[in-house]
Amino acid sequence: MDEAEFDRFADEYRSVHAVNIAISGESPDYFAEYKIKDLAIEYFAIRGGNNDAPALLDFGAGIGTSVPFFRKYLPRAQLTCLDVSTKSLEVGQSRFPGEARFVHFDGTRIPFPDASFDIAFAACVFHHIDHDEHVALLKEFRRILVPNGIAFVFEHNPYNPLTVHVVNTCPFDENARLIAAAAMRKCINVAGFSKAQIRYRLFFPRVLRALRPLEKWMTWFPLGAQYYVLALK
Ligand SMILES: C[S@@+](CC[C@H](N)C(=O)[O-])C[C@H]1O[C@@H](n2cnc3c(N)ncnc32)[C@H](O)[C@@H]1O
């Protein structure tokens, strides 16, 4: 994908996204918060009370949609938002000045030293990247993580019909190629991570929100709208 693809959408990203997912009954913030809450729960389950100020890389951060939720759930995290889209980074920087550093990515080498992050997080980014590049990028995740550091990759589930519909009707998903959870886990394992686990998430649209308390018991059920793979360096 060339970086101009998201440069084109940076200004209206929020409104285009909101219209596209209206069928779920929820706003983009609902989905962003859901992910960061999951990340925080997993992070504290693994680390306990140790290090509540992790160095956190938001890979493919776009216009910084997740920043307020990192602040809410991991308030002391040192945030770095990385993206290939300069325009998206500019929008993110102007929305959240001083909350994160916004850094351009050349698409190949994450511009940070080895072992400089505790968490490498990506939300709905890899389906925009050529599948042949995934393992090399995940090796970059591994390189920049500290020993025992956490990779946390959220993706659309290609086996959920509503997700497929939303992706097929989304202007900025024109070139997207969805990734099955097992394929993502395999790439993460090939990149050298250990203990990679899949959890399926986001089962119920707003109209069925009374059922959402069940979602925490359904992470094994491979029809969630999205999933994450969590792994350790
Ligand atoms: C659908 S948006 C998701 C943005 C953000 N993660 C979120 O949850 O709102 C996908 C983002 O991935 C970025 N992206 C695409 N290819 C990339 C690459 N090779 N490396 C890093 N980011 C990339 C795009 O520029 C865009 O900002």
The ligand as a MOL file (V3000), in Angstrom:
LIG
                    3D

  0  0  0     0  0            999 V3000
M  V30 BEGIN CTAB
M  V30 COUNTS 27 29 0 0 0
M  V30 BEGIN ATOM
M  V30 1 C -7.8780 1.5080 9.2400 0
M  V30 2 S -6.5960 2.5680 9.7280 0 CHG=1
M  V30 3 C -6.4700 2.1820 11.4690 0
M  V30 4 C -5.9110 3.3240 12.2410 0
M  V30 5 C -5.8460 3.0810 13.7530 0
M  V30 6 N -5.0110 1.9580 14.0870 0
M  V30 7 C -7.2220 2.9180 14.3450 0
M  V30 8 O -7.4850 1.8970 14.9990 0
M  V30 9 O -8.0430 3.8280 14.1800 0 CHG=-1
M  V30 10 C -5.1300 1.7880 9.0750 0
M  V30 11 C -3.8720 2.6120 9.2820 0
M  V30 12 O -2.7590 1.7760 8.9020 0
M  V30 13 C -1.8040 2.6160 8.2950 0
M  V30 14 N -0.8890 1.8010 7.5110 0
M  V30 15 C -1.0880 1.2480 6.3130 0
M  V30 16 N 0.0150 0.5790 5.9070 0
M  V30 17 C 0.9240 0.7050 6.9030 0
M  V30 18 C 2.2540 0.2390 7.0930 0
M  V30 19 N 2.8930 -0.4780 6.1640 0
M  V30 20 N 2.8730 0.5480 8.2370 0
M  V30 21 C 2.2450 1.2930 9.1890 0
M  V30 22 N 0.9970 1.7720 9.0630 0
M  V30 23 C 0.3480 1.4900 7.9320 0
M  V30 24 C -2.6290 3.5820 7.4730 0
M  V30 25 O -1.9120 4.7170 7.0650 0
M  V30 26 C -3.7690 3.8720 8.4280 0
M  V30 27 O -3.5070 4.9770 9.2440 0
M  V30 END ATOM
M  V30 BEGIN BOND
M  V30 1 1 1 2
M  V30 2 1 2 3
M  V30 3 1 2 10
M  V30 4 1 3 4
M  V30 5 1 4 5
M  V30 6 1 5 6
M  V30 7 1 5 7
M  V30 8 2 7 8
M  V30 9 1 7 9
M  V30 10 1 10 11
M  V30 11 1 11 12
M  V30 12 1 11 26
M  V30 13 1 12 13
M  V30 14 1 13 14
M  V30 15 1 13 24
M  V30 16 1 14 15
M  V30 17 1 14 23
M  V30 18 2 15 16
M  V30 19 1 16 17
M  V30 20 1 17 18
M  V30 21 2 17 23
M  V30 22 1 18 19
M  V30 23 2 18 20
M  V30 24 1 20 21
M  V30 25 2 21 22
M  V30 26 1 22 23
M  V30 27 1 24 25
M  V30 28 1 24 26
M  V30 29 1 26 27
M  V30 END BOND
M  V30 END CTAB
M  END
